[in-house]
Amino acid sequence: MKKSIITSAFIMAIGASFSAQAADQGLEKCIAAIQKQKSGELIKLEKLNAEGKAVYEFELEDVNGFEWEFMCDVNSGKIIEVESEVSSTNSLAFKSKMKVTEEDAKATALKAYPGVIEEVEYEIEANGDASYEFDIVNSKGIETKVEVDAATGKIIEVATEEWEIGEEADEKR
């Protein structure tokens, strides 16, 4: 029941973007794929343009209170990336991989994508690598997610947000 309520809310909210039938199929496939990997509550959904590819980014809070991000291809419904989030750079999983400070990573992201940082997330990739994810809003109001590798300081992923539904209670600003 909860799954259908969440899906219905997502579909209603994005109905203007594309047909409800297509949205329903893509969202249903993505949600089913996520539920096979991890149980918990879906707390946020974003539709992104990740270097020309339409993806959904779901944020899920598991039963232990940990947050996970699932990137899912809008058309195929397949999970293409999974990351866990940690609360700070002091997390052992993050700190053990970190060689670049948050300030240096922030400078790199802002140099490539000028604007105001609205949110920072500290992520652990599926392979154990640590990264900073900065949500940067430019002067035109467009939000870009810029992911910087915490070991190398290089930008490893960029995506432009098309829309967002939901919000994390502890978003880091």
Rosetta blueprint (number, residue, H / E / L):
1 M L
2 K H
3 K H
4 S H
5 I H
6 I H
7 T H
8 S H
9 A H
10 F H
11 I H
12 M H
13 A H
14 I H
15 G L
16 A L
17 S L
18 F L
19 S L
20 A H
21 Q H
22 A H
23 A H
24 D H
25 Q H
26 G H
27 L H
28 E H
29 K H
30 C H
31 I H
32 A H
33 A H
34 I H
35 Q H
36 K H
37 Q H
38 K L
39 S L
40 G E
41 E E
42 L E
43 I E
44 K E
45 L E
46 E E
47 K E
48 L E
49 N E
50 A E
51 E L
52 G L
53 K E
54 A E
55 V E
56 Y E
57 E E
58 F E
59 E E
60 L E
61 E E
62 D E
63 V L
64 N L
65 G L
66 F L
67 E E
68 W E
69 E E
70 F E
71 M E
72 C E
73 D E
74 V L
75 N L
76 S L
77 G L
78 K L
79 I E
80 I E
81 E E
82 V E
83 E E
84 S E
85 E E
86 V E
87 S L
88 S L
89 T L
90 N L
91 S L
92 L H
93 A H
94 F H
95 K H
96 S L
97 K L
98 M L
99 K L
100 V L
101 T L
102 E H
103 E H
104 D H
105 A H
106 K H
107 A H
108 T H
109 A H
110 L H
111 K H
112 A H
113 Y L
114 P L
115 G L
116 V E
117 I E
118 E E
119 E E
120 V E
121 E E
122 Y E
123 E E
124 I E
125 E E
126 A L
127 N L
128 G L
129 D L
130 A E
131 S E
132 Y E
133 E E
134 F E
135 D E
136 I E
137 V E
138 N L
139 S L
140 K L
141 G L
142 I L
143 E E
144 T E
145 K E
146 V E
147 E E
148 V E
149 D E
150 A L
151 A L
152 T L
153 G L
154 K L
155 I E
156 I E
157 E E
158 V E
159 A E
160 T E
161 E E
162 E E
163 W E
164 E E
165 I E
166 G E
167 E L
168 E L
169 A L
170 D L
171 E L
172 K L
173 R L
